Amino acid sequence: MPDVNPSRRQLLLGTGAVAALSVLGPPAAAAPAAPGAHGPEVTGLGPGNSDFPLMSATLIDDTLWIGSRNLAPARVIGYHLPTGRVTATVELPTGNFVQGSAAHGGVLHLGVTDAPGAANLYRYDGTLTALGSVPGADVRDVAVAPDGTLYATGRQKGRAAGPGLYAWSPAGGVTEVASPAPNATQGRAVAATATHAYLGVGSNLAGGGGATRAGLYAVERATGAVTDITPPDLRGDTIIRRITVLGDDLLAVSTEGAPAHVALLDPADHRVLRSFAVPGTKSVTNFQRRGDTLWFTSTEHGVLWRHDLATGALDQLAVPVPDGNSWGLGRLGDTLAGVTEGGTVWTLDLGTGAVATRDLVEAGAPAAAQLGMSVAARAGRVYVGGNGSLALHDLAAGTVRKLPVPGEAKDTVVLDDGTLYLGVYSSQGIWRYRPGTDPAPVKEAALPQEQNRPQVIRRDPDSGLLLLGVQADTTGGGSFVTYRPGSGRPTVHTDPLGPEQLVRAVAAGHGQAFLGGDNARPTGPRGDLAAWDPVAGRELWRTATDLGAGVSSLAVLGNTLYGLTVNGRAFTVDLCGSRRPGYAPVIGRRADLGAVSGANPRLLALGGALYGVSERSLFRLDRDTLAATVLVGLDAEWYSGARLAADEHGVLYTLRGRELIAVRP
């Protein structure tokens, strides 16, 4: 990928010029800077991670219409298969992801996420038209019936009725059709025929606690009657991932599971014609058919599969983009075409078996700064994680290079030798990048599939172990993971804070690992603290707290454990004697940092100082009083909470808006 905004980078860094940018003063509730103190020096380093990440693709004629992910504004591009060029760009006024995508009569229909109170359904026929809104939903899938009625489903957080099936028509607007699974956490798949609409649900987000597993429902369009038609072999899986109408005589249904399953149904009476597991996969989606040949992709490994409907044979046909999460599949004559999340289009010639890949930005897609996932820094390199990639900022050269990483690098840490380690969602495990040795990040160790969402990765300076806190989306709870770099063998301690709490925060010090808990569901325990001996793999102590919220971040400085809750409350625990028998942890000092901190703030201990970051601001905490002094106003745009890193020279790195900044405190 070419350098991102090279002229801007050369202006800021290539000439050696460093411009100190204006610093916003603290709000009234924050402590003022010490008399005579100098403000920090802030340097803009350009977009943190600029690319074209994506989340959907639908083929109309000879053009793939590809929906963006985590870009503002959200957009859809037209990629012309015969020429390999982006020929159209359509910006949407609302939304973050363009995940729902379907064609009918040569017209594109779209569903978007993160559009509260605004339109989240669109039609594009050369002109973009807002159709209406599925109430409170992140739209995950859309489908169009033969008469033009649009169906949609998604995630409706906190809705007692569970995910609904919704219909839009010119006469009636958006109406709710059915909500048959109140204990499911989201609807993920829809399809429609002349007689029925189909809804696929499950709980791959915020599961556990009796949440509904994979469920498939047929809704009679004339009467509204709902029938559970879940194939028996799919019931134990996590969620219905895709429903596809393949001609007049077949429905293809796939799941997220261990392994994933595919079922083929007769749409006339919903009999299961065939079901089978897809070995080595977590989820299956994106179907195409020609005669007795069925093609589909497994999302997390980049594998293209072929299934013979006559014989039942299942083969791996190709791996167009290894480990690339797949978000679309189309067929144009003897060519299959698909897209992967990091902004890549691939094609496969069915006659020759030849595979070609194309970076969308190189093909003309409008690169833009995406929401940040993580940040790490050392030896003149700063890494900013995004969807499907890391951006490697070489500060001396003033360049940015794209490093492909499947999924999302939720947190990263750099070792003293410059090796970068990543905790990667979803179910991607632990990855490594050694500058000058690894041409791209490589997977070093797997975690159990259900331990899919790393929240934090830290290095224990005493033992040399990597310490990870992980969330288990589908089962609830999470894990504490220790890993010796290079060993390939992580040790996974499941549910160290009980079966409902994930491990959102980890810190190391005094030969111990300290864990802080949270809960992905709106009810249930949260905020517990624990100490572990990471080498022996045993708990030293654990306690419930009265913090009233989950723990967002922990840091050790001296003999004190400092913490922040997800709603911006600071607290301390005295660690003197914490390894002695009978030690009883007690929450000591407390402070409400709501005036300077947004949700999910993070801590960083650097030298003798303690820094905090939120989407709102970068601030310094007084070690004794916990008073916060705002250093830089940020209004930062992260996907799952702000992150903060420091290099070996004590320079801090984070995002302001979507721009990477360096801060000399």
N, C-alpha and C positions, 0 to 999 in steps of 0.2 A: 504494500500500500504506500502511496506517496506521502511525504511529510504533510502533516495537518497544519494549515495556515503558515507555511514557511516564512512568508514575509513578515508576519506578526512576530513569530518566534525570533527571527533575526533582529528585528527591531528591539525586542526586549532583552535578548541574551547574546545574539551573535556578535554584536558590537561591544559587548562587555558593559553596556550601560544598564544601570539599575535605577529605576525610578521608584521612590517611596510614594505610595499612594495614600490618599487621605484615609484617616482612621476614624470610624464613628465613635463618638463618646458613649460612655455607659448610660443606661437608663437610670432614672432617679433612684430606683431601689437598689442599684448596685453600688459597691464601694468605689469611691473615686481613686484615681491613681495616686501614688505617693507623691508628696510635694517634690518638685524638681525632677521627677522621673521622666525619662524620654519615652515617647511612644514607640511602638514596634515599627520596623521597616517592612513594608509589604510590597512584594513583587508579583505582578501578574505573569503567568506562564502559559497563557492560552487555554483553550478548551481542555478539560481533564481527559476525556475520552470521546473523540469525535469519529463517528462511523455511521453506518446505516444498519443498526440492528433491526430485526424483523420478527413478525409473529403470525403471519398468514400469507397465503398465496392462492390465487384462483386463476385458472387459464380460461381466457375468452378469445376464441379464434387463435391467433398466433402470438398473443401477448399475455405474459404472466403479470397479474395485478398483485402487487406485494405490499402488505401493510406493515407499517413501522412499529417499533416498540421503544418506549422510553425517550422519545423525541418530542420536542415542543416547537411548533405545533405538530400533532400527529399527522401523518401523511400516507398516501398511497402512490406508488410509482408503477408505471407500465414498462415492463422489460420485454422488448421485442426479440423473440427467440431466433428468427432467421438472421438478424444482424448482430445479436449480442449486445444491444445498446438500450439504455433507458431512454424512452421516447416521450414520456409524460410524467408529470408530477402534480398531484392533487393534494392540497393542504386542507385539513379538517379543522373546524373551529372549536371542537371540544375533544376531550379524550387524551389518553396516554398510550395505551396499547390499541392497535387495530387487530383484534384477534378473530372476530367473527367475519367470515367472508364467504360469499356464495354468488353464483351467477344464475340468471334466468332470462332467456330470450335475448342474450347479448348484453344484459344490464347487470352491473355489479351492485351487490347489496353488502352493507358493512355494519358491524357492531363494534363498539369501542368500550374501553374501561375508563374509570376515573373521570366521570362526567356528572358529578352530583347536581341534580336539579336541572340538567340541560339535556339536549338531544343526545342519545347514544345509538340511534339507528339511522343509517343513511342509505341513499341510492345514488349511483353515479352512472349516467348515460351520456357523458360529455359535459353534463352540468351536475354539480353536487346539490342534492336536495336532502334536507333534514326531514326524517319521517316521524320522529317522536322519541319517546323515552320509555324504556323498561324501568319502572320505579326502583330507585336505589340500587341498581344492579351494575356490576362489572360484566358486560356482555361477553360471554366466552364462545358462543357459536350461534350462527344463523343458518337458516335453510329456507328455500322457497318452494311452495307447492305448485303443481301445474297451473292452477288458476291465478297465480301471482301473489297469494297470501304469504307473507313473510313470518317465519317463526323464529323465536330467540329464547335463549336461556343464559344463565350466568350465576354469579355469586352475589347474594343479597345478604350482607353481613347483619347479624342480629335479628333476622326476620323469623318469627316463631313458626311460620308456615313452611319454612324451608324454601329451596329454590323453585321457582315457578316456570312453567311453559307459557310464553306470551305470543300473541299473534298481532300482526299489523295488516290492515287492509285499508284501501282508500276510503271506504265507506265508514268503517268503524274506528279507525285509528288504532291505538295500542290497547289490547284487552288481555286480561289474564285468562288462560284456558284451563290450567290445572296446576296443582301443587301436591303431588301424591306422596312426597317423602319429606315430612317435616324435620326429620333428624339428619338429613344429608346437609353437608356444608356448602355444596355448590352443584349447579347443573353445568355439565361440560359439553353435552352433545345433543344436537337436534337433527331431525330429517323429516321429510314430508312426502306423501304420495297423494293421489287424488282422494283417497278415502281416510287416511290416517296421518296424524302427526306423531312423532316419536321423541321421547325425552330420555336422556341418559344422565344419571346422577351418581353421587358418591361423596367421599370425604377424604380427598387427598390434601386438603388444607384444614388445619385445626381439628384433626380427627380425635379418636379416643372418646371415652365417656359415653359409649352407646351410640356413637354417630353411625349413620347408615352407610353400609358398604355399597358396592356396585349394584345399581338398579336400572332396569330398562322398562319403560312404560309406553304402551300404545294408546293413543287418544283418538277415539272415533270422531272425525271432524263434524259429522252431521249431528251427533247427539251429545258429544262431550264425554261419553263413557270412557273410563280409564281402566286398562287391564295391565297387570304386571306380567310381562312376557320375558323376564330375565332368564336367559339360558342357564341351566343348572351349573354348568362348568364355570360360569362367570360370577356366580353369586359371592364367592369368597374373596374376589379381588377388590381393589380399592375404589375404583370409579370407572364408569363407562366413559371411554375416551373419545370414541368416534362412532357415528352411525352414518352409513352411506347407502343411498339407493343406487344400485348397480343395474340399470336397465329395468325391465318390467318384472323380473322373476327372482330378484335376490336383494337382501339387505345384508350388509357387512357391518358387524359390531365388534369393537375391540375395547380392551380394558387396560388399566394400569394395575399390575399385579406382580407376583413373584413365582413363576414368570407371567408375562402378559398372555392373554387369550384372545382368539378370534372366533366368532360364531357367524355362520351363514344361515339366514332365515328365509323362509318363503313368505313374502309380504301378503299373500292371499289369506293365510290362516296362522301365520307366525310360528309355524313348526320350525324347529331347529333342524336344518339339513345336515350340518356338520359343525363341529367345534374342535379346536385344537390349540395346544399351547405353542408359543413361539419361544424356543429355548434361548436363554441368555439375555432376555429382554425385560425391561421394566414396563414399557408402554408401546403400543402399536397404533398407528393412525395413517391417514392419507392413502386412500385406496384408488386404484384404477383397474379397469377390466377391458379385455378384448377377447371375445369368444369364451373359451374355457380357461383362459389365463387371467389370474388375478395378481396384481402387484400391490405391495404396500411397504411402508417404511417403519422401522423401529426408531423411536424419537431420540434416544439417548446414545446410540452407538453408530448412527449414520448408515445402517445397513438397509439395503433394498432387497426385499424378499419377493419370490415368485411362488405362487401356489397354483397347481393344476387342478381345476375343478372336476375333471373327469377321473383322475387317478388319486387325488389327494396328496400328491407329492409336494413337499415344501423344500425350497432351495434358497440359499443366500445367493443372490444374483450379482451384487456388487456392493462396495463400500465407497460411495462417491466422495464423502467428506468424513473421514474417520472421527468418531466421537462427536460429530456435529448433530445437534438437536434439530430434527426435521419439522418444518412447519408448512409444508405444501407439496403436492404432487400433481402433475398434469401430463397429458399425453397428446402429442401432435404427430400424427402419422406413426412412423417407426421410431420416434424419439420420446423418451420419458424425460421430464424436467422437474426439478425440485429445488427447494431453498432450505438453507440452514440458518440458524439464528444469528450467527456472526456476520451476516451480510454477504452470503455466497449463493450463487445460482449454479446448479450442476445439471448436466444433460448426459443421457446415456443412449447411445445408438443401439437399438434392439437387434439390428442386423449384424453389426460388427462387435458389439460389446464395448466399444470405446467410450470412455468417460472424459468429459471436459468440465472444468470449473471456471467460474468467473467471479471476481470480486465486484460487488455492485457499485462501489464508489469509483473504481476504475472504469466501470461501464457507464458512468454518468449519473449515478444516484447522488442526491444532495446530502453530503455528509454533514452532520450536525452534532453538537455536544449532547451526549445522552446522560441520563441520571447516573451518578456515581454509585459504585458498589463498595469499593475499598481503596486504600492508599497505603503505600509503603515507600521508604526511601533509604538509600545508602550509596556511597561511592559515586556521587554525581548522577545517579539514576533515580527517577521517581516513577512508580507504577500506579496507574489508576485503573481499577477494574470496572468493567461494564458488562453488558450482555454479549457473550460469545467472544470476548477479547479482553486483553490488557493493553493499555497504552503505555509504552515505555518512553518516558521523556529523558533524553540525554541532555543534561543541562549545559555541558561544555560545548557540544556541537550545535545546540539549539534545534534539535530535530525530535520528531516523534515517530515511533515505529509501532505498528500493530502486531501484537502477539496473540495468535488464536488460542482461546481457552473455551472449551464447551461449557454451557451453562453460565453460572454467575460466580465469580470469585468473591465470596461474601466477606472474607477477611484474609489478610496477608501479613507475613512477617519476613524480615530479611535477617539472615544469620551474619556473623562477623566476617565470614569468607565471601559474602555477597550473594549467597544462594537464597533465592526467594522461595518460600513455601506458601501454598494457597489452600484454603478450605473451600471446596467448590460445591455449589448447589446445582442440580438436584441429584443426590446419590452419586456424585462424581468422586467423592473422597478427597484424598490429599494429593496435590500436584506440586511439581518442583520446576524451577527455572534457574539454570546456572549460566550467567552471562559469559559469552565467549566459548561455551561448551555445548549447551543445548540450543539448537536452532529455534526451538519453540518450547513452551512448557510441556512437560510430560507427566503422565500419571504415575505416582510412586506407590500409592497404597489405597486399597479400597476400604470402605466402611460398610457395615450392614446396610442393605437397601433402605430399610425403614428409617435409619439414622441419616436423613437426607439433607438437612439444612444446617451446615456449619454456621455458628454465630460468631465465634471468636477463635483465633489461633494466637498463642503466645509461646515464647521460649522461656524455659526455666533455666536461669543461669547456673544454678547449683548442679543440676543433673544433666543438663544439655538436652533434655527431652523437649519435644513440642507438646503443648497442652491445648486441647480443643474442647470447646463447649458446643453441643450439637442439639438441634431440635428435631424431633420425630413428628412430621406433619400428620401422618396417617394414623398413628397409634396413640398420639399424645405422649407427653414426657420427652425424654431426650437421653443424652449420654455425656460422660466425661471420658475423653480419649487421650491416652498418652502414646507418643510415637518417637522412637529413636530414628533420627534422620538416616536414610540409606538402608534401613533394615527391611522395609516393605511389610512390616508386621505390626500394625497398631494394636494396642490393648484397649478394648472398649468396655467401659463400666456403664451398663445400662441403668437408667433411672436412678442416679445417685441421690436425687432429691425427692424420690417418690415417683409413682407412676404417672403423675399429671404434670410435673414441672419440667420444663426444658432448662438447659444450662445456657443462659444468655451471657454470663460474665465469668471470666477466669482471670486470676492474677497469681503471680508466683513470688515467693519470698520466704526467708527463714527455713528453707528446705521443705516448704509446703506449697500446695496448690489450693487456692481459695476459690470456691464456686458460688455463684449467685443465681438464684432461680427466678423464673417467670412462668406464665401460663398463656398459651396461645388462645385459649377459650375465655369467654367473658366471665365465667365463674370458676371457682376452684382455688386451691392453694397457690400461693406465689410469694416470692420474697425471702425464701429460706436461704441460709448461708451454711456452708460446709467447708471443712479443711481436710485435705487428703495428703498422704505421703505418696507422691507420684511414682517413686521408685518401687516401694513395697506394694503399691496398688491397694491401699486400705484407707478407710475413713478414720480420721483422728477425732473429729467432732462434727456435729450437725445440730442446727437449731432453727426453729421457726422464729420469725421476727414480727414486730408490730409495725413494719414499714408501711403497710397498706398498699403496696404496689410491688411489681416485679423489680428485680435488680438489673439495671442496664449495663453497668460497668463497675469494675473493681481495679484498684491499684494499691501497691504496697510502697510505703515511703517511711524509712526508719522502722520504728516499732508499731506503726499504725497501719491498719487496713482502711483505706478510704473507699467509699462507694457512692454511686448515684443510682437513683431509681428511675424507672421509665418515665415518670412524671416530674423529674427534676428536683428531687429531694436529695441532699447530700447527708452522709452519715459517716461515723468512724467506729472502729473496733480496736481496742488496745490489744496488741499481740504479745505483750510481755507474758511469758509463761505459757504460750499457746500450745507448746508440745508436751507440757507436763501433764501427768494424770490429774484429773479433776478440774482442768481448766474449763471455765464457763464463760463463753463469749457474751459480751454485753454491748448493746448499741450505746455509744457514748454521745459525742456532740452531734447535733443535727442542724440543718439549715434548709430553708426553702429557697431554691434558686429559680423559681418560676419566672421571675422578672427577666432573667437572662438566658434561660434554657428552655428549649422546646422538648419534644418527645424523644426518648431514647438517646440521651446525651452519653458521651464517652469521656473517660479519664485517661491521662497520660502523665506518668511520673518521669521527669527529666532532670537529671542532676538532683538538686535539692528542691526543685519547684514542682508544682502540681498544676496541670493544665486541664481544662475541660472544653469540649466542643459540642455544639448542637447545631441544628439547621439555622438557628437564630444567630449564634455568636461564637467566637473563640474567646475564652476567658481564663483567668488565672485564679486559683483558689488559695486563700490564706490557710496554711497548714494548721494553724491554731484555732482560728475563729470560723473557718469555712466561708468567710466573706468572698464574694466573687467580684473581680475587676475585669470588665470587658476590655479586650485588646482590639478586636476587630469585629464589626458587624458583618454578617455573612449572607443572610437570606439564601442559604445553600440549598442545593437540590440534589438529594441523595434518594436512593430507592428504599433503603431499609435502615435509615438512621445515619447521622453524620459520623465521619471517621477522621482520625488525626494521626499523623506520623511525624517522626523526627529523624533526621540523619545524624551521623556521627559528630557533626559540628554544632548540633543543637538547633538547627533550623527546623521550624515546624512547617508541615505541608497539609493543606486541606482544600476544600472547595469554597469559593464565594460565587453564589449563583451556580453555574456549571463550569466555572473557570478554576483551574488549578492555581493556587497562590502559595508563595513561600513567605514565611513570617519569621523575622529575626526579633525575638522578644526583647 
